[in-house]
Amino acid sequence: MNNRNSGKPLYSQLIGLVKKGFSTLENENQREVKEFIRSCQHPNGGFTDRGGRSDFYYSLFGVWLSAALDMPETLENHKRFVGEKQHERSGTVDALASLLIRISLFEEDFQKPSFLKLLKMAFRESNQSIFYRLFLFFLVFDAFYQGKMIHFFARIILFFYPLPVESPGSIYAALTLIRYKVGLSVNREKRALLFHFEKGKGFKAFRNVEEADLLSTAVALFALKATDTDLRVVAPDCLEFIQGSYDSGAFLAGNGDEVRDLEYTFYGLLALGTLI
């Protein structure tokens, strides 16, 4: 996989790898996963968070999973939610997730934000986590803005933008991918990302925590593979960690969190697909 020259946006590559990961499962496990996804769709068409409420952030993972697993009925049901609930978005994370949902559904009848507006949306003061905002910003930027001039300005911004102290591995992974796509060196970011690997487990959110988790493992593997890194040293431990996180149609976080949800199911399949 070569993201620097690939015409596919990152979100589309993620969906493709989830599809590959799903293909590695036994038929019964595939049936379980699809049933779990259907069970997470709210009657209003959205996908539910851990409290059972339809939510834009969780809906993003529901849409990506449905697209990867060829579930057109759940996608069609979701279009109603997207159309009816836009006015109920709350904050930057919802706004960015909504943009990714709409482009994933190949909708064209919505106004894409300008590059400057997107920057303001992602980096303005907010009570929502900067890490979630940055992760979604990188994916939206990649999906909407492919021009040379935009990449020129992005290189300037990324060259001078320092990551917050003790940023999680998922942000190093996102930054690695975007820097790579706009032509900047990623050696420093890849080294920082590999520092999050825990031998015998997987990748951790922060270097000073004890437990690996599936989100960090999936995005780290994706970023490293996309930037032509040899995964053979980390692959066996990661594969065992991923397999141990499966639970009756869903994937768990892997760090002791026993809640089954769409987000970690997406990351479990992504991690599997990346290791193929």
C-alpha positions, 0 to 999 in steps of 0.5 A: 500500500502506498498512500503517498501516490494512492488516489484513494482517500484514507477513509476508503482505504480503511473500508477496504482493509475492514473488508479484508479483515472480515473475509478472514473470519469463519462463516459463523463469525461473519454472521455474528458480526453482521447481526451485531451491526444490525443490533446497533442500528437505532429505529431512527436509522442512526447507530447507537453509542454505548448508552443506546442513543443514536450518535454521529460518531458511532454512526460513522463506524456503523456506516463504514462497517456496513459499506465494508461488509456489503450491508446496503439495507443498513446504509439505506436506513441510515440516510434517513438519520443523516437527513433528519438529524443534521440540526441536532449535531453537537460540537466539532466531533459530530460535524466532522463525523457527519461530513465523513458519513455523507461523503462515505454515502456518496452524497453530493448535495451538501456544502463542503467547508473551505479549507480555512473553515475546516481548520477553524472547526478542528482547532478552535476552543472546544470542550471536546477532546483535541485528539478526537478532533484531530483524528477526524480532521485528518480524515476529512482533510484527506477526503476533500482536499487533494490539490497541490496548493492545499498540500503546500499550505498543509506542509507549512502548517504540519512542519510547524505544528507541534503535537501536544505533549504526551499525545496518544498513539492514534494521533501519531498515526494520523499525523504520520499518514498526513505528513506522508501524503503531503510529502514530508518526512515521517521518520520521527513520527514512525519512531514515536509510534513504535515506542507505543508497542508493548511486546507480547501485546499490541500498541498502547494509547500512551507510552506510560500506560500498561495495557494495549488497546485495539484502537491504538493497535489498529491505527498504528498498524495501518499507518506503519503499513501505509508508510512501507514499514516492515510489520514482521516484528510486531505482527505475531503479538498483534494478531494474538492480541486481536484474536483474543479481543473477539467476543460473539460478533464484536471486538472488545477494546482489549484493555479490560473494557468489556463493552461491545461496541461498533467502534472497536469492532471496526478497529478489530477488523481493520487490524486484521485486514492490515496484517493480511 
